[in-house]
Amino acid sequence: MIVYHGSYTEISKIDLSQCEPNKDFGKGFYVTKIKEQAETWAFRKGRKFGHNGVVTRFNFYESVYDNSAYKVLVFDKYDDKWLDFVTLNRRLDISQPTHDYDIVEGPVADDRISQEIDNYILGKIPRERFLRMLRREEPTHQICFCTADSLLMLEYIENSKDINFEVSEISEPIVEQLMLDLDIDEEKATDLFFSSKTFGKLAEQSTEFYKKSWTEIYELVKQELKK
């Protein structure tokens, strides 16, 4: 299966020591099978570090699920078990790591959910209310590779840097224009653009949308939003 990692730079060699702790599934290297999700991550991180965001592709060997040498945990949906696991990993007052799994797969706690998780930990939101909210969320996906052995299940695929550069150059002014025209913040504008059908065509090399100017692409986005 092809999976994607969004960052401010291409990741050809993975260094687990550079990964941040207290993430959904603990410290590890995260990928997703949803390309648009990785593109959103890449764009946000690229802007944060002053670089063009890049999506790195990998082959993920799913045979690991049948390999008894690896300890794997899979969450099929937002539920009590997912919530308890994510809450445990995100708590700063508990020593890390909190588990010994090689690979963990499941839904993502995005920025909004992360804030609500903090409120849940503080006891401000009842469990049932929080889970009902999660079940209304759009589908998300992530796989966390937590150990050095687990990285053997990933094979780096060299990216076409030119299209990544062009897409990033086009995306940045479009997000800024959406913020101005719709009077929304950067997070909402980014999500709106990266979830659009127009962006899907822009990111697809065969359409050659990346050769168009950002203003041309923006007109297509506006037409799509009107519908």
MARLUMDREN-300032 format. One line per 8 residues: number of its first residue (from 1); for each residue x, y, z of N, C-alpha, C. Coordinates in nm, 4 decimals, decimal comma. Example, Ala and Ser with C-alpha at 12.3 -4.5 7.8 and 13.67 -1.06 7.14 Angstrom:
BEGIN
1 = 1,3190 -0,5690 0,7800 1,2300 -0,4500 0,7800 1,3200 -0,3300 0,7800; 1,2850 -0,2250 0,7080 1,3670 -0,1060 0,7140 1,2900 0,0030 0,7870
END
This chain:
BEGIN
1 = 0,0835 -0,1185 0,0000 0,0000 0,0000 0,0000 0,0879 0,1247 0,0000; 0,0502 0,2257 -0,0796 0,1223 0,3522 -0,0810 0,0719 0,4384 0,0348; 0,1648 0,4908 0,1139 0,1297 0,5805 0,2236 0,2117 0,7086 0,2089; 0,1687 0,8131 0,2797 0,2261 0,9459 0,2585 0,2625 1,0116 0,3923; 0,3707 1,0901 0,3880 0,4122 1,1684 0,5047 0,4303 1,3130 0,4615; 0,3583 1,4055 0,5264 0,3686 1,5462 0,4931 0,4606 1,6192 0,5885; 0,5562 1,6951 0,5326 0,6495 1,7692 0,6166 0,7008 1,8903 0,5399; 0,7926 1,9668 0,6006 0,8498 2,0826 0,5327 0,9616 2,0420 0,4380
9 = 1,0021 1,9165 0,4442 1,1074 1,8671 0,3572 1,0835 1,7201 0,3262; 1,1491 1,6716 0,2241 1,1372 1,5301 0,1887 1,2092 1,4447 0,2926; 1,1491 1,3322 0,3289 1,2059 1,2426 0,4299 1,2483 1,1121 0,3618; 1,3753 1,1003 0,3305 1,4234 0,9773 0,2669 1,4793 0,8796 0,3699; 1,5283 0,9345 0,4828 1,5787 0,8522 0,5926 1,5069 0,8931 0,7203; 1,4520 0,7965 0,7920 1,3707 0,8243 0,9103 1,4556 0,8104 1,0362; 1,4519 0,9123 1,1196 1,5243 0,9120 1,2467 1,4216 0,9261 1,3585; 1,3928 0,8171 1,4268 1,2899 0,8189 1,5317 1,3261 0,9126 1,6465
17 = 1,4543 0,9375 1,6664 1,4956 1,0250 1,7767 1,4507 1,1689 1,7527; 1,4210 1,2024 1,6270 1,3769 1,3380 1,5933 1,2256 1,3534 1,6016; 1,1553 1,2444 1,6255 1,0083 1,2496 1,6318 0,9627 1,3059 1,7662; 0,8526 1,3788 1,7636 0,8012 1,4425 1,8844 0,7228 1,3430 1,9698; 0,7325 1,3552 2,1020 0,6552 1,2678 2,1921 0,5136 1,3210 2,2109; 0,4332 1,2470 2,2859 0,2981 1,2891 2,3249 0,2050 1,3140 2,2074; 0,2245 1,2378 2,1009 0,1311 1,2405 1,9895 0,0224 1,1350 2,0124; -0,0735 1,1264 1,9205 -0,1887 1,0366 1,9378 -0,1480 0,8959 1,9792
25 = -0,0540 0,8382 1,9052 -0,0136 0,6997 1,9297 0,1268 0,6922 1,9886; 0,1728 0,8018 2,0434 0,3046 0,8057 2,1037 0,4098 0,8602 2,0090; 0,5339 0,8523 2,0510 0,6451 0,9002 1,9697 0,6710 0,8023 1,8571; 0,6791 0,8536 1,7354 0,7016 0,7664 1,6215 0,6921 0,8430 1,4908; 0,7066 0,7713 1,3807 0,6991 0,8295 1,2472 0,5597 0,8023 1,1922; 0,4894 0,9093 1,1548 0,3490 0,8985 1,1145 0,3311 0,9116 0,9637; 0,2468 0,8259 0,9087 0,2091 0,8332 0,7677 0,0574 0,8143 0,7592; 0,0039 0,8361 0,6388 -0,1389 0,8170 0,6163 -0,1613 0,7609 0,4764
33 = -0,2702 0,6889 0,4587 -0,3053 0,6401 0,3251 -0,3871 0,7441 0,2490; -0,4271 0,8523 0,3164 -0,5069 0,9587 0,2553 -0,4117 1,0685 0,2082; -0,3909 1,0771 0,0792 -0,2921 1,1710 0,0239 -0,3260 1,3158 0,0595; -0,4556 1,3518 0,0497 -0,4960 1,4897 0,0775 -0,4632 1,5290 0,2218; -0,4728 1,4348 0,3123 -0,4406 1,4609 0,4527 -0,2917 1,4925 0,4676; -0,2070 1,4160 0,3997 -0,0624 1,4404 0,4049 -0,0289 1,5745 0,3402; -0,1008 1,6112 0,2356 -0,0766 1,7394 0,1687 -0,1096 1,8561 0,2612; -0,2142 1,8402 0,3408 -0,2490 1,9435 0,4377 -0,1387 1,9565 0,5421
41 = -0,0898 1,8432 0,5929 0,0200 1,8447 0,6898 0,1420 1,9139 0,6299; 0,1742 1,8790 0,5040 0,2923 1,9353 0,4392 0,2802 2,0868 0,4256; 0,1636 2,1335 0,3861 0,1453 2,2764 0,3658 0,1602 2,3524 0,4973; 0,0987 2,3013 0,6028 0,1066 2,3682 0,7333 0,2497 2,3714 0,7863; 0,3193 2,2575 0,7760 0,4558 2,2521 0,8284 0,5506 2,3338 0,7424; 0,5247 2,3381 0,6122 0,6074 2,4176 0,5245 0,6005 2,5655 0,5594; 0,4804 2,6142 0,5856 0,4633 2,7552 0,6224 0,5284 2,7844 0,7577; 0,5193 2,6894 0,8489 0,5755 2,7090 0,9821 0,7270 2,7234 0,9782
49 = 0,7923 2,6452 0,8931 0,9377 2,6450 0,8875 0,9942 2,7305 0,7742; 0,9061 2,7966 0,7022 0,9529 2,8840 0,5957 1,0039 2,8104 0,4737; 0,9585 2,6863 0,4548 0,9992 2,6064 0,3397 0,8745 2,5586 0,2643; 0,8975 2,5079 0,1456 0,7876 2,4473 0,0720 0,7554 2,3108 0,1325; 0,6294 2,2867 0,1572 0,5898 2,1561 0,2095 0,6106 2,0477 0,1053; 0,6447 1,9287 0,1528 0,6699 1,8156 0,0632 0,5999 1,6914 0,1168; 0,5380 1,6176 0,0286 0,4782 1,4891 0,0642 0,5707 1,3776 0,0167; 0,6180 1,2982 0,1110 0,7046 1,1846 0,0786 0,6201 1,0582 0,0724
57 = 0,6447 0,9786 -0,0289 0,5697 0,8539 -0,0469 0,6526 0,7336 0,0000; 0,5805 0,6343 0,0523 0,6448 0,5106 0,0953 0,5583 0,3912 0,0539; 0,6227 0,2795 0,0296 0,5517 0,1521 0,0215 0,5410 0,0962 0,1624; 0,4198 0,0626 0,2040 0,3989 0,0010 0,3352 0,3664 -0,1454 0,3148; 0,4465 -0,2329 0,3738 0,4270 -0,3768 0,3567 0,3262 -0,4270 0,4601; 0,2030 -0,4431 0,4145 0,0933 -0,4819 0,5032 0,1056 -0,6248 0,5547; 0,2008 -0,6981 0,5028 0,2242 -0,8338 0,5523 0,2613 -0,8335 0,6998; 0,2970 -0,7157 0,7516 0,3330 -0,7043 0,8930 0,2173 -0,7464 0,9830
65 = 0,0939 -0,7297 0,9330 -0,0224 -0,7644 1,0135 -0,0324 -0,9146 1,0395; 0,0323 -0,9922 0,9546 0,0318 -1,1377 0,9714 0,1638 -1,1902 1,0265; 0,2513 -1,0997 1,0655 0,3835 -1,1365 1,1134 0,3849 -1,1335 1,2660; 0,3969 -1,2477 1,3272 0,3912 -1,2575 1,4737 0,5113 -1,1922 1,5416; 0,6133 -1,1579 1,4630 0,7318 -1,0934 1,5204 0,7058 -0,9473 1,5542; 0,5966 -0,8934 1,5015 0,5630 -0,7532 1,5251 0,4368 -0,7420 1,6111; 0,4380 -0,6442 1,6982 0,3224 -0,6165 1,7820 0,2482 -0,4970 1,7226; 0,1270 -0,5226 1,6751 0,0507 -0,4212 1,6019 -0,0847 -0,3979 1,6684
73 = -0,1253 -0,2720 1,6743 -0,2552 -0,2346 1,7292 -0,3290 -0,1527 1,6245; -0,4549 -0,1909 1,5961 -0,5344 -0,1213 1,4947 -0,6671 -0,0763 1,5542; -0,6985 0,0528 1,5372 -0,8281 0,1077 1,5756 -0,9066 0,1336 1,4471; -1,0219 0,0704 1,4335 -1,1019 0,0858 1,3123 -1,1859 0,2127 1,3125; -1,2064 0,2708 1,4311 -1,2939 0,3880 1,4400 -1,2673 0,4613 1,5712; -1,3307 0,5790 1,5838 -1,3279 0,6509 1,7108 -1,4163 0,5755 1,8102; -1,3588 0,5271 1,9180 -1,4379 0,4580 2,0192 -1,3697 0,4734 2,1548; -1,4227 0,4067 2,2561 -1,3682 0,4183 2,3911 -1,2220 0,3782 2,3980
81 = -1,1873 0,2679 2,3304 -1,0499 0,2185 2,3362 -0,9537 0,3173 2,2710; -0,9958 0,3755 2,1557 -0,9128 0,4748 2,0883 -0,8931 0,5961 2,1790; -1,0011 0,6423 2,2392 -0,9954 0,7611 2,3246 -0,9033 0,7383 2,4440; -0,9150 0,6228 2,5081 -0,8297 0,5932 2,6240 -0,6828 0,5871 2,5839; -0,6548 0,5281 2,4676 -0,5164 0,5131 2,4211 -0,4560 0,6488 2,3869; -0,5299 0,7303 2,3127 -0,4802 0,8622 2,2731 -0,4624 0,9522 2,3953; -0,5584 0,9474 2,4849 -0,5498 1,0282 2,6069 -0,4250 0,9927 2,6872; -0,3960 0,8632 2,6974 -0,2784 0,8175 2,7718 -0,1496 0,8699 2,7087
89 = -0,1420 0,8632 2,5763 -0,0211 0,9074 2,5070 -0,0021 1,0581 2,5122; -0,1103 1,1319 2,5212 -0,1029 1,2777 2,5189 -0,0803 1,3382 2,6578; -0,0942 1,2605 2,7617 -0,0765 1,3136 2,8967 0,0705 1,3433 2,9250; 0,0954 1,4634 2,9715 0,2326 1,5058 2,9981 0,2828 1,4604 3,1346; 0,1884 1,4179 3,2206 0,2273 1,3796 3,3564 0,2555 1,2308 3,3700; 0,2584 1,1596 3,2569 0,2857 1,0157 3,2577 0,4123 0,9905 3,1770; 0,5012 0,9088 3,2295 0,6272 0,8810 3,1607 0,6024 0,8126 3,0263; 0,6872 0,8441 2,9307 0,6770 0,7894 2,7955 0,7915 0,6920 2,7701
97 = 0,7758 0,5921 2,6826 0,6526 0,5598 2,6110 0,5506 0,4881 2,6999; 0,4249 0,4931 2,6589 0,3186 0,4325 2,7383 0,2803 0,2933 2,6883; 0,3432 0,2492 2,5760 0,3094 0,1168 2,5217 0,4319 0,0581 2,4533; 0,4227 -0,0690 2,4159 0,5358 -0,1349 2,3512 0,4999 -0,1877 2,2126; 0,4016 -0,1258 2,1478 0,3629 -0,1667 2,0128 0,4665 -0,1190 1,9108; 0,4857 -0,2005 1,8062 0,5728 -0,1603 1,6961 0,4996 -0,0641 1,6028; 0,3739 -0,0938 1,5756 0,2936 -0,0146 1,4814 0,1537 0,0052 1,5383; 0,1019 0,1268 1,5276 -0,0346 0,1563 1,5695 -0,1042 0,2294 1,4552
105 = -0,2252 0,1855 1,4215 -0,3012 0,2436 1,3112 -0,4395 0,2840 1,3596; -0,4906 0,3953 1,3076 -0,6251 0,4367 1,3448 -0,6560 0,5788 1,3032; -0,7700 0,6340 1,3497 -0,8089 0,7712 1,3152 -0,7177 0,8745 1,3804; -0,7284 0,9977 1,3299 -0,6452 1,1088 1,3761 -0,7232 1,1981 1,4720; -0,6562 1,2475 1,5738 -0,7112 1,3555 1,6550 -0,6560 1,4846 1,5970; -0,7363 1,5514 1,5105 -0,6869 1,6731 1,4466 -0,6812 1,7885 1,5459; -0,6527 1,9093 1,4949 -0,6316 2,0235 1,5839 -0,7515 2,0497 1,6741; -0,8712 2,0443 1,6157 -0,9905 2,0727 1,6955 -1,0148 1,9634 1,7981
113 = -0,9989 1,8391 1,7555 -1,0182 1,7271 1,8466 -0,9137 1,7295 1,9574; -0,7899 1,7666 1,9213 -0,6837 1,7727 2,0218 -0,7197 1,8685 2,1344; -0,7775 1,9816 2,0982 -0,8175 2,0789 2,1998 -0,9269 2,0215 2,2889; -1,0202 1,9492 2,2261 -1,1286 1,8893 2,3036 -1,0773 1,7762 2,3928; -0,9730 1,7065 2,3469 -0,9129 1,6013 2,4298 -0,8556 1,6629 2,5570; -0,7928 1,7793 2,5424 -0,7397 1,8481 2,6603 -0,8524 1,8796 2,7583; -0,9660 1,9230 2,7051 -1,0813 1,9524 2,7909 -1,1366 1,8254 2,8546; -1,1304 1,7155 2,7772 -1,1771 1,5866 2,8297 -1,0880 1,5405 2,9447
121 = -0,9562 1,5550 2,9265 -0,8615 1,5162 3,0314 -0,8859 1,5962 3,1587; -0,9229 1,7230 3,1417 -0,9488 1,8108 3,2562 -1,0873 1,7891 3,3169; -1,1644 1,6986 3,2551 -1,2969 1,6677 3,3085 -1,4045 1,7662 3,2690; -1,3785 1,8485 3,1670 -1,4756 1,9491 3,1256 -1,5794 1,8945 3,0275; -1,5484 1,7791 2,9664 -1,6400 1,7184 2,8693 -1,6656 1,5738 2,9087; -1,7926 1,5330 2,9228 -1,8239 1,3927 2,9551 -1,7819 1,3007 2,8407; -1,7427 1,1785 2,8737 -1,6948 1,0820 2,7744 -1,7945 1,0591 2,6609; -1,9206 1,0337 2,6933 -2,0197 1,0014 2,5909 -2,0411 1,1170 2,4944
129 = -2,0441 1,2385 2,5487 -2,0602 1,3564 2,4628 -1,9422 1,3709 2,3682; -1,8221 1,3454 2,4191 -1,7029 1,3573 2,3370 -1,7025 1,2519 2,2263; -1,7389 1,1300 2,2573 -1,7407 1,0229 2,1568 -1,8467 1,0495 2,0503; -1,9605 1,1055 2,0884 -2,0638 1,1392 1,9895 -2,0115 1,2425 1,8915; -1,9356 1,3381 1,9427 -1,8773 1,4406 1,8576 -1,7785 1,3792 1,7593; -1,6966 1,2858 1,8065 -1,5964 1,2230 1,7214 -1,6597 1,1458 1,6066; -1,7691 1,0821 1,6301 -1,8325 0,9981 1,5278 -1,8906 1,0795 1,4129; -1,9000 1,2096 1,4312 -1,9499 1,2956 1,3241 -1,8363 1,3511 1,2390
137 = -1,7127 1,3187 1,2751 -1,5977 1,3720 1,2038 -1,5786 1,3023 1,0674; -1,5123 1,3741 0,9750 -1,4775 1,3167 0,8462 -1,3729 1,2062 0,8658; -1,3705 1,1075 0,7759 -1,2731 0,9987 0,7883 -1,1296 1,0501 0,7877; -1,0493 0,9995 0,8778 -0,9073 1,0326 0,8840 -0,8291 0,9024 0,9019; -0,6982 0,9104 0,8851 -0,6199 0,7865 0,8963 -0,4741 0,8194 0,9261; -0,4132 0,7378 1,0109 -0,2709 0,7510 1,0386 -0,2135 0,6164 1,0824; -0,0868 0,5963 1,0514 -0,0123 0,4800 1,0989 0,1137 0,5326 1,1661; 0,1384 0,4890 1,2875 0,2569 0,5310 1,3611 0,3559 0,4153 1,3692
145 = 0,4775 0,4394 1,3238 0,5845 0,3408 1,3324 0,6689 0,3783 1,4544; 0,6576 0,2979 1,5572 0,7102 0,3341 1,6897 0,8487 0,2799 1,7199; 0,8928 0,1792 1,6469 1,0221 0,1162 1,6761 1,1079 0,1093 1,5503; 1,2375 0,0899 1,5722 1,3301 0,0798 1,4589 1,2949 -0,0401 1,3712; 1,2550 -0,1497 1,4328 1,2171 -0,2686 1,3556 1,0976 -0,2413 1,2651; 1,0039 -0,1614 1,3138 0,8829 -0,1346 1,2360 0,9143 -0,0589 1,1074; 1,0221 0,0189 1,1074 1,0580 0,0968 0,9886 1,1010 0,0084 0,8723; 1,1304 -0,1183 0,9004 1,1632 -0,2122 0,7930 1,0430 -0,2395 0,7044
153 = 0,9247 -0,2026 0,7524 0,8014 -0,2228 0,6774 0,7691 -0,1052 0,5854; 0,8571 -0,0053 0,5842 0,8413 0,1112 0,4969 0,9547 0,1161 0,3950; 0,9198 0,1432 0,2706 1,0210 0,1593 0,1655 1,0025 0,2961 0,0999; 1,1038 0,3764 0,1076 1,0993 0,5121 0,0514 1,0831 0,5096 -0,1001; 0,9950 0,5962 -0,1509 0,9762 0,6126 -0,2953 1,0195 0,7538 -0,3308; 1,1147 0,7659 -0,4219 1,1646 0,8984 -0,4578 1,0537 0,9831 -0,5177; 1,0412 1,1046 -0,4694 0,9351 1,1950 -0,5135 0,9767 1,2774 -0,6345; 0,8735 1,3267 -0,7025 0,8959 1,4263 -0,8062 0,8907 1,5621 -0,7386
161 = 1,0073 1,6203 -0,7113 1,0122 1,7441 -0,6351 0,9549 1,8629 -0,7112; 0,9619 1,8585 -0,8448 0,9162 1,9728 -0,9236 0,7679 2,0006 -0,9014; 0,6846 1,8984 -0,9088 0,5411 1,9198 -0,8917 0,5096 1,9580 -0,7474; 0,5818 1,9007 -0,6523 0,5607 1,9401 -0,5130 0,5881 2,0892 -0,4946; 0,6941 2,1358 -0,5582 0,7306 2,2765 -0,5484 0,6229 2,3631 -0,6126; 0,5782 2,3250 -0,7313 0,4782 2,4037 -0,8026 0,3460 2,4086 -0,7261; 0,3028 2,2949 -0,6740 0,1771 2,2895 -0,5987 0,1854 2,3779 -0,4750; 0,2985 2,3739 -0,4057 0,3164 2,4563 -0,2863 0,3140 2,6042 -0,3212
169 = 0,3813 2,6418 -0,4307 0,3861 2,7810 -0,4737 0,2464 2,8329 -0,5096; 0,1643 2,7482 -0,5677 0,0286 2,7869 -0,6056 -0,0628 2,7912 -0,4838; -0,0452 2,6968 -0,3934 -0,1359 2,6825 -0,2797 -0,1284 2,7989 -0,1823; -0,0092 2,8480 -0,1580 0,0092 2,9510 -0,0553 -0,0733 3,0772 -0,0816; -0,0657 3,1387 -0,2011 -0,1474 3,2584 -0,2235 -0,2977 3,2299 -0,2266; -0,3354 3,1090 -0,2668 -0,4782 3,0743 -0,2694 -0,5345 3,0698 -0,1277; -0,4598 3,0085 -0,0358 -0,5046 3,0039 0,1033 -0,5148 3,1453 0,1604; -0,4161 3,2270 0,1308 -0,4187 3,3649 0,1801 -0,5383 3,4423 0,1236
177 = -0,5697 3,4188 -0,0047 -0,6825 3,4878 -0,0660 -0,8154 3,4398 -0,0081; -0,8248 3,3113 0,0220 -0,9449 3,2582 0,0859 -0,9658 3,3210 0,2225; -0,8570 3,3404 0,2964 -0,8655 3,4040 0,4276 -0,9226 3,5449 0,4161; -0,8781 3,6177 0,3124 -0,9242 3,7551 0,2926 -1,0683 3,7603 0,2435; -1,0986 3,6802 0,1425 -1,2316 3,6865 0,0802 -1,3425 3,6331 0,1702; -1,3108 3,5285 0,2488 -1,4138 3,4656 0,3318 -1,4052 3,5063 0,4782; -1,3030 3,5857 0,5114 -1,2820 3,6313 0,6487 -1,2738 3,5123 0,7448; -1,1844 3,4188 0,7130 -1,1637 3,3002 0,7954 -1,0164 3,2898 0,8315
185 = -0,9846 3,2072 0,9320 -0,8451 3,1943 0,9728 -0,7699 3,0977 0,8810; -0,6401 3,0888 0,9014 -0,5557 3,0088 0,8124 -0,5913 2,8603 0,8159; -0,6227 2,8095 0,9343 -0,6556 2,6672 0,9459 -0,7791 2,6326 0,8639; -0,8840 2,7152 0,8739 -1,0074 2,6891 0,7992 -0,9839 2,7039 0,6487; -0,9071 2,8064 0,6116 -0,8794 2,8275 0,4696 -0,7985 2,7112 0,4117; -0,7017 2,6627 0,4878 -0,6201 2,5497 0,4431 -0,7046 2,4244 0,4254; -0,7878 2,3954 0,5259 -0,8743 2,2778 0,5186 -0,9715 2,2884 0,4007; -1,0248 2,4087 0,3783 -1,1211 2,4295 0,2704 -1,0571 2,4030 0,1347
193 = -0,9364 2,4561 0,1161 -0,8701 2,4381 -0,0126 -0,8242 2,2949 -0,0345; -0,7618 2,2353 0,0662 -0,7056 2,1016 0,0484 -0,8127 1,9926 0,0412; -0,9326 2,0226 0,0832 -1,0420 1,9247 0,0720 -1,1227 1,9448 -0,0560; -1,0876 2,0453 -0,1363 -1,1627 2,0751 -0,2581 -1,1249 1,9796 -0,3713; -1,2171 1,9638 -0,4660 -1,1898 1,8814 -0,5836 -1,0838 1,9479 -0,6717; -1,0829 2,0809 -0,6674 -0,9853 2,1550 -0,7474 -0,8433 2,1228 -0,7031; -0,8222 2,1165 -0,5716 -0,6882 2,0826 -0,5244 -0,6519 1,9395 -0,5632; -0,7499 1,8500 -0,5591 -0,7237 1,7124 -0,5993 -0,6705 1,7050 -0,7412
201 = -0,7255 1,7893 -0,8290 -0,6785 1,7931 -0,9680 -0,5411 1,8598 -0,9766; -0,5196 1,9626 -0,8926 -0,3909 2,0321 -0,8913 -0,2790 1,9376 -0,8499; -0,3055 1,8525 -0,7533 -0,2039 1,7611 -0,7016 -0,1820 1,6411 -0,7929; -0,2712 1,6205 -0,8892 -0,2584 1,5083 -0,9817 -0,1753 1,5520 -1,1020; -0,0592 1,4955 -1,1167 0,0351 1,5420 -1,2184 -0,0225 1,5336 -1,3597; -0,1044 1,4330 -1,3878 -0,1548 1,4119 -1,5233 -0,2464 1,5235 -1,5722; -0,3086 1,5976 -1,4794 -0,3983 1,7069 -1,5198 -0,3207 1,8304 -1,5647; -0,1945 1,8404 -1,5206 -0,1071 1,9540 -1,5487 -0,1645 2,0858 -1,4971
209 = -0,2515 2,0770 -1,3955 -0,3040 2,1982 -1,3330 -0,1911 2,2778 -1,2680; -0,0856 2,2083 -1,2261 0,0241 2,2757 -1,1574 0,0979 2,3729 -1,2493; 0,0694 2,3660 -1,3805 0,1309 2,4573 -1,4748 0,0519 2,5881 -1,4876; -0,0689 2,5898 -1,4310 -0,1515 2,7096 -1,4357 -0,1058 2,8094 -1,3297; -0,1481 2,9337 -1,3436 -0,1185 3,0346 -1,2425 -0,2102 3,0146 -1,1224; -0,1709 3,0708 -1,0075 -0,2533 3,0546 -0,8881 -0,3877 3,1253 -0,9045; -0,3910 3,2326 -0,9817 -0,5176 3,3036 -1,0020 -0,6162 3,2197 -1,0834; -0,5648 3,1449 -1,1798 -0,6510 3,0557 -1,2577 -0,7093 2,9466 -1,1680
217 = -0,6243 2,8902 -1,0836 -0,6706 2,7854 -0,9926 -0,7697 2,8428 -0,8920; -0,7443 2,9657 -0,8488 -0,8336 3,0280 -0,7505 -0,9725 3,0495 -0,8096; -0,9803 3,0850 -0,9362 -1,1104 3,1018 -1,0009 -1,1874 2,9700 -1,0027; -1,1165 2,8607 -1,0233 -1,1805 2,7288 -1,0215 -1,2301 2,6951 -0,8807; -1,1512 2,7324 -0,7800 -1,1927 2,7096 -0,6404 -1,3188 2,7882 -0,6105; -1,3239 2,9140 -0,6528 -1,4423 2,9972 -0,6273 -1,5661 2,9400 -0,6945; -1,5489 2,8911 -0,8173 -1,6618 2,8295 -0,8878 -1,7116 2,7061 -0,8130; -1,6176 2,6284 -0,7628 -1,6539 2,5077 -0,6873 -1,7281 2,5443 -0,5588
225 = -1,6846 2,6486 -0,4902 -1,7472 2,6895 -0,3649 -1,8883 2,7412 -0,3868; -1,9124 2,8032 -0,5014 -2,0457 2,8546 -0,5318 -2,1473 2,7409 -0,5445; -2,0981 2,6249 -0,5899 -2,1871 2,5100 -0,6063 -2,2240 2,4493 -0,4698
END
